[in-house]
Amino acid sequence: MMDKDTQFAVLVIGLPLLGLLYCGLIIAFLMNNPFGRGHPLITGFMVMVVPFSVAATIWIKASAKAYKEHDMRNHSEAKKAHS
């Protein structure tokens, strides 16, 4: 597992690169697909939904993990208090 500094470096470097790659894929899609140019609302909605879904999934997983750790910590402290 990576330490926090390495995770932060990957996030700071990797996230903008992923964004550039995603934008490049969108431009390539619009250049090569007449459906994308002909239906801008559908294309724009899909372009918006993909990163939002990824971000929401990551956020929910991280929140669930933090909540679970917090609940386990409280449960172990309560157990010690009763002993």
C-alpha positions, 0 to 999 in steps of 0.5 A: 500500500502507498503512503500518504505522500505517494498517494497525494503525488499520484492524485496531483499528477494523475488527476489532471492527466486523466482529465486531459485524456478524457477531454481528448477522448471527447474531442475525438468522439465529436470529430469522428461521430456524427451522432455526437455532433447532431445531438449536443444535449445527449452528448453533453449529458453523457460527458457530464454524467461519466466524471460525476458518477466516478466522483460520486462512487469514490466519495461514497466508498471513502465515506462508507470506509470512514464511517465503518472505521469510526463505528468500529473505533467507538464500538471498541472504546465502549467495550473497554469502558464496560470491562 
